[in-house]
């Protein structure tokens, strides 16, 4: 992202995310050109312009702008049945649920879910859809909180079972400690029941969290400094017992723990003595974090840009997957120059603002729960042991043999749909075609006429779970590679070659004679392109399957992994 590399950006970041900005402050912000435009179509039964006017400033945080088209007011939301013609990137159903109070809450939720499904038609294809729930506490007898709670539960269940359909949780926003969510004056004048503070809160949730989560890769590493960031004071001067922990620092450490539990990698990047840092975490029992919570530790007197780049290289990550938090603007400026793709946050000395920023920063919000986060954390720890094994082995063959790998190949397993979608939208380096599947597209690729392999890996050190996907469309004797992607933490063990070779054999069994490969070059996927170049050094979009199969077969002839196939 272009945003976030200079002090004015860091001040704006604090204004937009640390507290709730006033509407007047948002209106006063000058518009700036953005690198990405997102088109949102809103079908509504209450005003949305009040919200959309405030969404743009928050999208500056990820170098984006929004173009909104709104329907006429229509409680039936009939416009949702109109098929998209490539005119929008996201559809929002903005519903005044009070108009549907006569329905049982479960029936009201089912009505809108069925509406989305009908709008997509038999193919199930369409843009991502957002639907709002309703906040409790409106204080009206005709819409009791019990009805609102039942509606929310039914919407939660309905959206979770519908591909690319997500809930804008107004009730969750209401529970956060901000001024009153409802304003009867707005309701009387504009039939819009929410206060301006609530409106800004909703706009921020959309602009800084939900919309970037729909269209951009998420961050993977949160790296933090120590002094005046995780605590108040300087470790080298104050000693482990002298640095001070305020309530804001406690909140920041708890927020970092939540990010770790959500699957993000925590890293330390600090100019200190390693022995002092080890004593700090051993002595300060009130710290929410332990040193073991950090999967990468760079505590030395080297340059922070170099250390952050080494964290990325060790994890097979692009530097843009890292968010770095430091209290020193000069240090952030050096990182902006030496590692310009790393995202930056200027830490608040009290810790409170930093915790708030990390709770709302683009790239840190998940639309759905990450089911693989526990496996990922264990696997990242095991990678350090793998590096020691690699260093001790006489050659690569001995290293691979010592790992005792088992590769499980699952053919068109619908149970892996959410993981395939997740990998497609967060994998950047080993992503051959950059397809970025929607959940609907994943469902289609898992259906008849296609071959989609989800590839799981485990070895003597850990179970990595599903780490790769190969997706092919088959038409008679021709196959087309739609996507080949692999999690960066699984690279270095030639699993990609094993899976590719097996997939070519399976295509041959299915009667295919040629393979079309639609590789695309992006800013970060050089590892995937280099892999393909090993088998197609002369390029070529469509190649005879037999020739490709022979070359790939030779490459894995002595690979020691056990292969298990599940159909």
QUIPE-V617763 format. One record per pair of residues at least 12 apart in sequence whose C-alpha atoms are under 10 Angstrom apart, sorted by the first residue. I is the first residue (numbers start at 1). J is the second residue. Records with the same first field share a line. If there is no record, write none. Layout:
BEGIN
I=J + J
END
This chain:
BEGIN
1=34 + 35 + 36 + 60 + 61 + 62 + 63 + 64 + 320 + 340 + 341 + 342 + 343
2=34 + 35 + 60 + 61 + 62 + 63 + 64 + 340 + 341 + 343
3=34 + 35 + 60 + 61 + 62 + 63 + 64 + 343 + 344
4=60 + 61 + 62 + 63 + 332 + 336 + 342 + 343 + 344 + 345 + 346
5=332 + 333 + 334 + 335 + 336 + 337 + 340 + 341 + 342 + 343 + 344 + 345
6=329 + 330 + 332 + 333 + 336 + 344 + 346
7=329 + 330 + 332 + 333 + 346
9=60 + 61 + 344 + 345 + 346
10=61 + 329 + 332 + 344 + 345 + 346 + 347
11=345 + 346
12=29 + 57 + 58 + 60 + 61
13=58 + 60 + 61 + 344 + 345 + 346 + 357 + 361
14=345 + 346 + 347 + 348 + 353 + 354 + 356 + 357
15=353 + 357
16=57 + 58 + 61 + 204 + 208 + 357 + 360 + 361
17=58 + 61 + 204 + 208 + 353 + 354 + 355 + 356 + 357 + 358 + 359 + 360 + 361
18=348 + 352 + 353 + 354 + 355 + 356 + 357 + 358 + 359 + 360 + 361
19=178 + 352 + 353 + 356 + 357
20=178 + 179 + 197 + 198 + 200 + 201 + 204
21=197 + 200 + 201 + 204
22=196 + 197 + 200 + 201
23=53 + 54 + 196 + 197 + 199 + 200
24=54
25=57
26=53 + 54 + 55 + 56 + 57 + 58 + 200
27=53 + 54 + 56 + 57
28=57
29=56 + 57
30=57
31=56 + 57 + 60 + 65
32=57 + 60 + 63 + 64 + 65
33=60 + 63 + 64 + 65
34=59 + 60 + 62 + 63 + 64 + 65 + 66
35=60 + 62 + 63 + 64 + 65
36=59 + 60 + 62 + 63 + 64 + 65 + 66
37=59 + 63 + 64 + 65 + 66 + 67 + 89
38=59 + 64 + 65 + 66 + 67 + 68 + 88 + 89 + 90 + 211 + 212 + 215
39=65 + 66 + 67 + 68 + 69 + 86 + 87 + 88 + 89 + 90 + 91
40=52 + 66 + 67 + 68 + 69 + 70 + 87 + 88 + 89 + 90 + 91 + 92 + 129 + 211
41=67 + 68 + 69 + 70 + 71 + 80 + 84 + 87 + 88 + 89 + 90 + 91 + 92 + 93 + 129
42=68 + 69 + 70 + 71 + 72 + 77 + 79 + 80 + 88 + 90 + 91 + 92 + 93 + 94 + 95 + 129 + 130
43=69 + 70 + 71 + 72 + 73 + 74 + 75 + 76 + 77 + 78 + 79 + 80 + 91 + 92 + 93 + 94 + 95
44=70 + 71 + 72 + 73 + 74 + 75 + 76 + 77 + 78 + 79 + 80 + 92 + 93 + 94 + 95 + 96
45=71 + 72 + 73 + 74 + 75 + 76 + 77 + 93 + 94 + 95 + 96 + 97 + 99 + 191 + 192
46=72 + 73 + 74 + 75 + 94 + 95 + 96 + 97 + 99 + 190 + 191 + 192 + 193
47=70 + 71 + 72 + 73 + 94 + 95 + 96 + 190 + 191 + 192 + 193
48=68 + 70 + 71 + 92 + 94 + 95 + 192 + 199
49=68 + 69 + 70
50=192 + 194 + 196 + 199 + 200 + 203
51=196 + 198 + 199 + 200 + 201 + 202 + 203 + 204 + 206
52=66 + 67 + 68 + 69 + 70 + 199 + 200 + 202 + 203 + 206 + 207
53=66 + 68 + 199 + 200 + 203
54=199 + 200 + 201 + 202 + 203 + 204 + 206 + 207
55=199 + 200 + 201 + 202 + 203 + 204 + 205 + 206 + 207 + 208 + 211
56=203 + 204 + 206 + 207 + 208
57=203 + 204 + 207 + 208
58=200 + 203 + 204 + 205 + 206 + 207 + 208 + 209 + 361 + 362
59=203 + 204 + 206 + 207 + 208 + 209 + 211 + 212 + 362
60=207 + 208
61=207 + 208 + 212 + 361 + 362
62=207 + 208 + 212 + 216 + 343 + 361 + 362 + 363
64=207 + 211 + 212
65=207
66=207 + 211
67=88 + 89
68=88 + 90 + 91
69=87 + 88 + 91
70=92 + 94
73=95
74=95
75=94 + 95 + 96 + 97 + 99 + 100
76=95 + 99 + 100 + 111 + 112 + 115
77=93 + 94 + 95 + 112 + 115
78=115 + 119
79=93 + 115 + 119
80=92 + 93 + 112 + 115 + 116 + 117 + 118 + 119 + 120 + 129
81=115 + 116 + 117 + 118 + 119 + 120 + 121
82=118 + 119 + 120 + 121
83=118 + 119 + 120 + 121 + 125 + 126 + 127
84=119 + 120 + 125 + 126 + 127
85=126
86=126 + 127
87=127
88=126 + 127 + 128
89=126 + 127 + 128 + 129 + 211 + 214 + 215
90=126 + 127 + 128 + 129 + 130 + 164 + 211 + 214 + 215
91=116 + 126 + 127 + 128 + 129 + 130 + 131 + 165
92=128 + 129 + 130 + 131 + 132 + 165 + 166 + 167 + 168
93=112 + 116 + 129 + 130 + 131 + 132 + 167 + 168
94=130 + 131 + 132 + 133 + 168
95=112 + 131 + 132 + 133 + 134
96=132 + 133 + 134 + 191 + 192 + 193
97=109 + 132 + 133 + 134 + 135 + 143 + 148 + 151
98=134 + 140 + 142 + 143 + 148
99=143
100=143
101=142 + 143 + 144 + 147 + 148 + 151
102=142 + 143
103=147
104=147 + 150 + 151
105=146 + 147 + 148 + 149 + 150 + 151 + 152 + 153 + 154 + 155
106=147 + 150 + 151 + 152 + 153 + 154 + 155 + 158
107=151 + 154
108=151 + 154 + 155
109=133 + 150 + 151 + 152 + 153 + 154 + 155 + 156 + 157 + 158 + 159
110=151 + 154 + 155 + 157 + 158 + 159
112=131 + 155 + 158 + 159
113=131 + 154 + 155 + 158 + 159 + 161 + 162 + 165
114=158 + 162
116=129 + 130 + 131 + 159 + 162 + 165
117=162 + 163 + 165
120=440
123=440 + 441 + 443 + 444
124=162 + 163 + 439 + 440 + 441 + 443 + 444
125=163 + 164 + 438 + 439 + 440 + 441 + 443 + 444
126=163 + 164 + 438 + 439 + 440 + 441
127=163 + 164 + 165 + 438 + 439 + 440
128=163 + 164 + 165 + 166 + 214 + 215 + 438 + 439 + 440
129=159 + 162 + 163 + 164 + 165 + 166 + 167 + 214
130=159 + 164 + 165 + 166 + 167 + 168 + 169 + 206 + 210 + 211
131=155 + 159 + 165 + 166 + 167 + 168 + 169
132=152 + 155 + 166 + 167 + 168 + 169 + 170 + 171
133=148 + 149 + 151 + 152 + 153 + 154 + 155 + 156 + 167 + 168 + 169 + 170 + 171 + 172
134=147 + 148 + 149 + 151 + 152 + 168 + 169 + 170 + 171 + 172 + 174
135=148 + 149 + 152 + 169 + 170 + 171 + 172 + 173 + 174 + 175 + 181 + 182 + 194
136=148 + 149 + 152 + 170 + 171 + 172 + 174 + 175 + 181 + 182
137=171 + 174 + 180 + 181 + 182
138=181 + 182 + 183 + 184 + 193 + 194
139=182
148=171
149=171
152=167 + 169 + 170 + 171
155=167 + 169
156=168 + 169
160=367 + 368
162=439 + 440
163=417 + 418 + 421 + 438 + 439 + 440 + 441 + 442 + 443
164=214 + 367 + 421 + 438 + 439 + 440 + 441
165=367 + 439 + 440
166=210 + 214 + 367 + 368
167=210 + 367 + 368
168=202 + 205 + 206 + 210 + 367
169=202 + 205
170=198 + 201 + 202 + 205
173=198 + 201 + 202 + 205
174=198 + 201 + 202
176=201
178=197 + 198 + 201
179=195 + 196 + 197 + 198
180=194 + 195 + 196 + 197 + 198
181=193 + 194 + 195 + 196 + 197 + 198 + 199 + 201
182=194 + 195 + 196 + 197 + 198 + 199
183=195 + 196 + 197 + 198
204=360
205=360 + 361 + 362 + 365
207=362
208=360 + 361 + 362 + 363 + 364 + 365
209=359 + 360 + 361 + 362 + 363 + 364 + 365 + 366 + 367
210=362 + 363 + 365 + 366 + 367
211=362 + 363 + 365 + 367
212=361 + 362 + 363 + 364 + 365 + 366
213=362 + 363 + 364 + 365 + 366 + 367 + 368 + 425
214=363 + 365 + 366 + 367 + 425 + 438
215=425 + 436 + 438
216=362 + 363 + 425 + 426 + 436
217=320 + 321 + 362 + 363 + 364 + 422 + 423 + 424 + 425 + 426 + 427 + 428 + 436
218=264 + 320 + 321 + 322 + 362 + 363 + 364 + 365 + 366 + 425 + 426 + 427
219=264 + 265 + 319 + 320 + 321 + 322 + 323 + 342 + 343 + 361 + 362 + 363 + 364 + 365 + 426
220=259 + 260 + 263 + 264 + 265 + 266 + 312 + 317 + 318 + 319 + 320 + 321 + 322 + 323 + 363 + 364 + 426
221=259 + 260 + 263 + 264 + 265 + 266 + 267 + 295 + 296 + 311 + 312 + 315 + 317 + 319 + 320 + 321 + 322 + 323 + 324 + 342 + 364
222=256 + 259 + 260 + 264 + 265 + 266 + 267 + 268 + 294 + 321 + 322 + 323 + 324 + 325 + 343 + 344 + 358 + 364
223=256 + 265 + 266 + 267 + 268 + 269 + 270 + 294 + 296 + 297 + 298 + 308 + 311 + 322 + 323 + 324 + 325 + 326 + 343 + 344
224=256 + 266 + 267 + 268 + 269 + 270 + 294 + 297 + 323 + 324 + 325 + 326 + 327 + 345 + 347
225=267 + 268 + 269 + 270 + 271 + 272 + 298 + 299 + 304 + 324 + 325 + 326 + 327 + 328 + 347
226=268 + 269 + 270 + 271 + 272 + 277 + 299 + 325 + 326 + 327
227=243 + 270 + 271 + 272 + 326 + 327 + 328 + 349
228=243 + 244 + 245 + 249 + 326 + 327 + 328 + 347 + 348 + 349 + 350 + 351
229=249 + 252 + 253 + 325 + 326 + 327 + 328 + 346 + 347 + 348 + 349 + 350 + 351 + 354
230=243 + 244 + 245 + 246 + 248 + 249 + 250 + 251 + 252 + 253 + 287 + 289 + 325 + 326 + 327 + 347 + 348 + 349 + 350 + 351 + 354
231=243 + 244 + 245 + 246 + 247 + 248 + 249 + 250 + 252 + 253 + 287 + 349 + 350 + 351
232=244 + 245 + 246 + 249 + 349 + 350 + 351
233=245 + 349
234=272
235=272 + 273 + 276 + 277 + 280
236=271 + 272 + 273 + 276 + 277
239=276 + 277 + 279 + 280
240=276 + 277 + 278 + 279 + 280 + 281 + 282 + 283 + 284
241=279 + 280 + 283 + 284
242=280
243=280 + 284
245=284 + 286 + 287 + 350 + 351
246=349 + 350 + 351 + 352
247=350 + 351 + 352
248=348 + 349 + 350 + 351 + 352 + 353 + 354 + 355 + 356
249=287 + 288 + 348 + 349 + 350 + 351 + 352 + 353 + 354 + 355
250=286 + 287 + 288 + 289 + 350 + 351 + 352 + 355
251=288 + 351 + 352 + 353 + 354 + 355 + 356
252=288 + 289 + 350 + 351 + 352 + 353 + 354 + 355 + 356 + 357 + 358 + 359
253=287 + 288 + 289 + 290 + 351 + 354 + 355
254=287 + 288 + 289 + 355
255=288 + 289 + 354 + 355 + 356 + 357 + 358 + 359
256=288 + 289 + 293 + 355 + 358 + 359
257=288 + 289 + 290 + 293 + 294
258=359
259=358 + 359 + 364 + 365
260=293 + 294 + 295 + 373 + 374 + 377
261=370 + 373 + 374 + 377
262=364 + 365 + 366 + 369 + 370 + 371 + 372 + 373 + 374 + 377
263=369 + 370 + 371 + 372 + 373 + 374 + 375 + 376 + 377
264=295 + 322 + 364 + 373 + 376 + 377
265=293 + 294 + 295 + 296 + 315 + 322 + 373 + 376 + 377 + 380
266=292 + 293 + 294 + 295 + 296 + 297 + 322 + 323
267=291 + 293 + 294 + 295 + 296 + 297 + 298 + 308 + 311 + 322 + 323 + 324
268=291 + 293 + 294 + 295 + 296 + 297 + 298 + 299 + 307 + 308 + 311 + 324 + 325
269=296 + 297 + 298 + 299 + 300 + 302 + 303 + 304 + 305 + 307 + 308 + 311 + 324 + 325 + 326
270=297 + 298 + 299 + 300 + 301 + 302 + 303 + 304 + 307 + 326
271=298 + 299 + 300 + 301 + 302 + 303 + 304
272=298 + 299 + 300 + 301 + 302
273=299 + 300 + 301
274=297 + 298 + 299 + 300 + 301
275=299
276=299
277=291 + 299
278=290 + 291
279=291
292=381
293=377
294=381
295=311 + 315 + 377 + 378 + 380 + 381 + 383 + 384
296=308 + 310 + 311 + 312 + 314 + 315 + 380 + 381 + 384
297=311
298=310 + 311
303=331 + 334 + 335 + 338
304=324 + 331 + 332 + 334 + 335 + 338 + 339
305=331 + 332 + 333 + 334 + 335 + 336 + 337 + 338 + 339 + 340 + 342
306=335 + 338 + 339
307=335 + 339
308=322 + 323 + 324 + 335 + 338 + 339 + 342
309=322 + 335 + 338 + 339 + 341 + 342
312=342
314=383 + 384 + 387 + 488 + 489
315=380 + 383 + 488 + 489 + 490 + 491
316=429 + 430 + 487 + 488 + 489 + 490 + 491 + 492 + 527
317=427 + 428 + 429 + 430 + 487 + 488 + 489 + 524
318=341 + 342 + 427 + 428 + 429 + 488 + 523 + 524 + 525
319=339 + 340 + 341 + 342 + 343 + 524
320=339 + 340 + 341 + 342 + 343 + 428 + 524
321=341 + 342 + 343 + 363 + 426 + 428
322=341 + 342 + 343 + 344
323=341 + 342 + 343 + 344 + 345 + 358 + 361 + 363 + 364
324=342 + 343 + 344 + 345 + 346 + 347
325=343 + 344 + 345 + 346 + 347 + 348 + 354 + 358
326=344 + 345 + 346 + 347 + 348 + 349 + 354
327=345 + 346 + 347 + 348 + 349 + 351 + 354
328=346 + 347 + 348 + 349
329=345 + 346 + 347
331=346
332=344 + 345 + 346
345=357 + 358 + 361
368=418 + 422
370=418 + 419 + 422
371=418 + 419 + 422
372=419 + 422 + 464 + 465 + 466 + 467
374=464 + 465
375=462 + 463 + 464 + 465 + 466
376=462 + 463 + 464 + 465 + 467 + 489
377=464
378=461 + 462 + 463 + 464
379=458 + 461 + 462 + 463 + 464 + 465 + 489 + 490
380=462 + 464 + 489 + 490
381=461 + 462
382=459 + 460 + 461 + 462 + 463 + 464
383=461 + 462 + 489 + 490
385=461
386=399 + 400 + 402 + 403 + 460 + 461
387=399
389=402 + 403
390=402 + 403
396=492 + 493
397=493 + 558 + 559 + 560
398=560
399=493
400=459 + 492 + 493 + 494 + 559 + 560 + 561
401=558 + 559 + 560 + 561
402=459 + 460 + 560
403=458 + 459 + 460 + 461 + 462 + 493 + 560 + 561
404=458 + 459 + 460 + 461 + 560 + 561 + 562
405=457 + 458 + 459 + 460 + 461 + 462 + 463 + 493 + 495 + 559 + 560 + 561 + 562 + 563
406=456 + 457 + 458 + 459 + 460 + 463 + 495 + 560 + 561 + 562 + 563 + 564
407=455 + 456 + 457 + 458 + 459 + 465 + 466 + 495 + 498 + 499 + 561 + 562 + 563 + 564 + 565
408=453 + 454 + 455 + 456 + 457 + 458 + 465 + 466 + 499 + 562 + 563 + 564 + 565 + 566
409=452 + 453 + 454 + 455 + 456 + 457 + 466 + 468 + 469 + 470 + 499 + 502 + 503 + 563 + 564 + 565 + 566 + 567
410=452 + 453 + 454 + 455 + 456 + 466 + 469 + 564 + 565 + 566 + 567
411=446 + 450 + 451 + 452 + 453 + 454 + 455 + 470 + 471 + 503 + 565 + 566 + 567
412=443 + 445 + 446 + 447 + 448 + 450 + 451 + 452 + 453 + 454 + 471 + 566 + 567
413=443 + 446 + 447 + 452 + 453 + 454 + 566 + 567
414=442 + 443 + 445 + 446 + 447 + 452 + 454
415=446 + 454
416=442 + 443 + 446 + 453 + 454 + 455 + 466
417=439 + 440 + 441 + 442 + 443 + 445 + 446 + 454
418=438 + 439 + 442 + 443
419=439 + 442 + 454 + 465 + 466 + 467 + 468 + 469
420=437 + 438 + 439 + 442 + 443 + 452 + 453 + 454 + 455 + 466 + 467 + 468 + 469 + 470 + 471 + 485
421=436 + 437 + 438 + 439 + 440 + 441 + 442 + 443 + 469
422=436 + 437 + 438 + 439
423=436 + 437 + 466 + 467 + 468 + 469 + 485 + 486 + 487
424=436 + 437 + 438 + 439 + 442 + 468 + 469 + 483 + 484 + 485 + 486 + 487
425=437 + 438
426=487
427=468 + 485 + 486 + 487 + 488 + 524 + 525
428=485 + 486 + 487 + 488 + 522 + 523 + 524 + 525 + 526 + 527 + 528
429=485 + 486 + 487 + 488 + 522 + 523 + 524 + 525 + 526 + 527 + 528 + 529
430=468 + 484 + 485 + 486 + 487 + 488 + 491 + 496 + 524 + 525 + 526 + 527 + 528 + 529 + 530 + 531
431=468 + 469 + 483 + 484 + 485 + 486 + 487 + 488 + 519 + 520 + 521 + 522 + 524 + 525 + 526 + 527 + 528 + 529
432=470 + 481 + 482 + 483 + 484 + 485 + 486 + 517 + 518 + 519 + 520 + 521 + 522 + 525 + 526 + 527 + 528 + 529 + 530 + 531 + 532
433=481 + 482 + 483 + 484 + 485 + 517 + 518 + 519 + 520 + 521 + 522 + 525 + 528 + 529
434=482 + 483 + 484 + 485 + 518 + 519 + 520 + 521 + 522 + 525
435=482 + 483 + 484 + 485 + 518 + 519 + 520
436=483
437=483
442=471
445=471 + 472 + 473 + 482
446=471 + 472 + 473
448=473 + 474
449=472 + 473 + 474 + 475 + 476
450=471 + 472 + 473 + 474 + 475 + 479 + 480 + 482
451=470 + 471 + 472 + 473 + 474 + 479 + 480 + 481 + 482 + 503 + 506 + 507 + 510
452=469 + 470 + 471 + 472 + 473 + 481 + 482 + 483 + 484 + 503
453=468 + 469 + 470 + 471 + 472 + 484 + 499 + 500 + 503 + 565 + 566 + 567
454=466 + 467 + 468 + 469 + 470 + 471 + 486 + 499 + 566
455=467 + 468 + 469 + 470 + 486 + 495 + 496 + 499 + 565
456=468 + 469 + 490 + 495 + 564
457=490 + 495 + 561 + 563
458=490 + 561
459=561 + 562
464=487 + 489 + 490
465=490
466=486 + 487 + 490
467=485 + 486 + 487 + 488 + 489 + 490 + 491 + 495 + 496
468=484 + 485 + 486 + 487 + 488 + 490 + 495 + 496 + 499
469=483 + 484 + 485 + 486 + 487 + 496 + 499 + 500
470=482 + 483 + 484 + 485 + 486 + 496 + 499 + 500 + 503
471=483 + 484 + 485 + 503
472=484 + 503 + 507 + 515 + 516 + 517
473=515 + 516
474=507 + 510 + 511 + 512 + 515
475=511 + 512
476=510 + 511 + 512 + 513
477=507 + 508 + 510 + 511 + 512 + 513 + 514 + 515
478=507 + 508 + 511 + 512 + 513 + 514 + 515 + 516 + 542 + 544 + 545
479=504 + 507 + 508 + 510 + 511 + 512 + 513 + 514 + 515 + 516 + 517 + 542 + 545
480=512 + 514 + 515 + 516 + 517 + 518 + 541 + 542
481=515 + 516 + 517 + 518 + 519 + 542
482=516 + 517 + 518 + 519
483=517 + 518 + 519
484=496 + 499 + 500 + 517 + 519 + 528
485=525 + 528
486=528
488=527
491=527
493=559 + 561
494=555 + 556 + 559 + 561
495=556 + 559 + 561
496=528 + 531
497=531 + 532 + 552 + 553 + 555 + 556 + 559
498=552 + 553 + 555 + 556 + 557 + 559 + 560 + 561 + 563
499=552 + 556 + 563
500=549 + 552 + 553 + 556
501=548 + 549 + 550 + 551 + 552 + 553 + 554 + 555 + 556 + 557
502=549 + 552 + 553 + 556 + 563 + 565
503=549
504=545 + 546 + 548 + 549 + 550 + 552 + 553
505=545 + 546 + 548 + 549 + 550 + 552 + 553
507=545 + 549
508=545 + 546 + 549
512=544 + 545 + 546
513=543 + 544 + 545 + 546 + 547
514=542 + 543 + 544 + 545 + 546 + 547 + 548
515=541 + 542 + 543 + 544 + 545 + 546 + 548
516=540 + 541 + 542 + 543 + 544 + 545
517=532 + 539 + 540 + 541 + 542 + 543
518=540 + 541 + 542
519=532 + 541
534=551 + 552 + 555
535=547 + 548 + 549 + 550 + 551 + 552 + 555
536=548 + 551
END
